[in-house]
Amino acid sequence: MKAKTDVGILKVVSAAINRHSKAYPSWQYTRFWDDLYHQVQTYLSNHGNLAPKELPILVMFIDEATWTLVSSQAVRYANEGLSTYVLAKEIEAVQYGDFKGYLKQLEQVSIHSKSGLVHQVVYETGNASIGFMYALQTLQQLHYVS
């Protein structure tokens, strides 16, 4: 099977988010990259450590210490000021927690990588969680290597 380009991955993931999510205007912290304030785009472009052809897709941004960026190649994030990433092709399992938001507006997803590391990534609950979940699920499927 031919590997997908970053542009192809961006289109497929964006379509999956649009198809399955609802109430996008009401999402408080989560936005498609193209809908972000320019200052947030600039900050994440400078601090997200994107690879040369990697394309940002969906972002959850609270502040400089807490953000998540789903890109065409990875999930990049800062949690309590420490930024790191997990490559999409390294994601083995995902546990979402209270994604419906009954108890809180933000939640941490546990992303288990093939190396054994567990990444605690912050995301917005409620309607916005569906966008994040489909972004992550679709990205993982597109990068799955048997």
C-alpha positions in Angstrom: 0.0 0.0 0.0 1.3 3.4 -0.9 2.1 5.7 2.0 -0.2 8.8 2.3 1.2 12.2 1.9 0.9 14.8 4.7 -1.6 16.7 2.6 -3.6 13.5 2.0 -3.6 12.8 5.8 -4.7 16.3 6.6 -7.6 16.0 4.2 -8.7 12.6 5.5 -8.4 13.5 9.2 -10.2 16.9 8.7 -13.0 15.1 6.8 -13.4 12.6 9.7 -13.6 15.3 12.2 -16.2 17.3 10.2 -18.2 14.1 9.5 -18.5 13.0 13.2 -18.3 16.1 15.3 -21.0 18.7 16.1 -21.3 22.2 17.5 -17.9 23.3 16.3 -18.5 27.0 17.0 -19.2 26.2 20.7 -15.8 24.5 21.3 -14.0 26.6 23.7 -10.3 25.5 23.4 -10.2 23.3 20.3 -9.9 24.6 16.7 -8.7 23.5 13.3 -5.3 25.0 12.7 -6.6 27.4 10.0 -9.2 28.8 12.5 -6.6 29.6 15.2 -5.6 33.1 16.2 -2.4 34.1 14.4 -0.6 34.5 17.7 -1.4 30.9 18.6 -0.3 29.6 15.2 3.0 31.6 15.5 3.6 30.2 19.1 3.0 26.6 18.1 5.0 27.0 14.9 7.9 28.1 17.0 7.5 25.7 19.9 5.7 22.6 18.4 8.8 21.3 16.7 7.0 20.3 13.5 9.0 18.3 11.0 9.5 20.0 7.6 6.6 18.5 5.7 4.4 17.9 8.8 1.0 19.7 8.7 -0.9 20.8 11.8 -4.6 19.7 11.8 -6.4 20.2 15.1 -5.3 22.2 18.2 -6.5 22.4 21.8 -4.8 25.5 23.3 -5.3 26.7 26.9 -2.0 28.6 27.3 1.7 28.1 26.6 2.0 25.4 29.3 -1.0 23.4 28.2 -1.7 22.6 24.5 -2.2 19.7 22.1 -1.5 19.7 18.4 -2.6 16.8 16.2 -0.6 16.9 13.0 -0.2 14.7 10.0 2.6 12.8 11.6 2.3 13.1 15.4 0.5 14.3 18.5 2.6 17.1 19.9 1.7 18.5 23.3 2.7 20.5 26.4 1.4 19.4 29.8 2.3 21.5 32.8 4.9 23.3 30.6 6.8 20.2 29.4 6.4 19.7 25.7 6.9 16.4 23.8 5.3 14.3 21.2 4.3 10.8 20.1 4.6 9.8 16.5 1.3 8.5 15.0 3.0 5.3 13.8 4.1 4.6 17.4 0.6 4.8 18.9 -0.4 1.4 20.2 -3.5 2.1 22.5 -5.5 5.1 23.7 -7.6 5.5 26.8 -9.8 8.6 26.8 -11.2 9.0 30.3 -14.2 11.2 30.9 -14.6 12.5 27.4 -18.2 13.4 27.8 -17.3 16.1 30.3 -19.7 15.3 33.1 -17.1 16.1 35.7 -14.7 18.6 34.1 -14.0 20.6 31.0 -10.6 19.2 30.3 -9.4 15.6 30.5 -6.2 13.7 29.9 -6.0 10.9 27.3 -3.4 8.2 27.9 -1.6 7.4 24.7 0.4 4.2 24.9 3.3 4.0 22.5 5.0 0.9 21.2 8.1 1.8 23.2 6.1 1.4 26.4 5.8 5.1 27.2 2.4 6.5 28.3 1.8 10.0 27.2 -0.7 12.0 29.2 -2.3 14.5 26.7 -4.8 17.1 27.6 -8.0 17.5 25.5 -11.3 19.3 25.8 -14.3 17.3 26.8 -17.9 17.5 25.6 -18.6 18.0 21.9 -15.0 19.0 21.2 -13.8 15.6 22.5 -15.4 13.9 19.5 -13.2 16.0 17.1 -10.1 15.1 19.1 -11.1 11.4 19.3 -11.7 11.1 15.5 -8.5 13.0 14.7 -6.5 10.6 16.9 -8.3 7.5 15.7 -8.1 8.4 12.0 -4.4 9.4 12.3 -3.6 6.1 14.0 -5.4 4.1 11.3 -3.6 6.0 8.5 -0.2 5.3 10.0 -1.0 1.7 11.1 1.8 -0.7 9.9 1.3 -4.4 10.4 
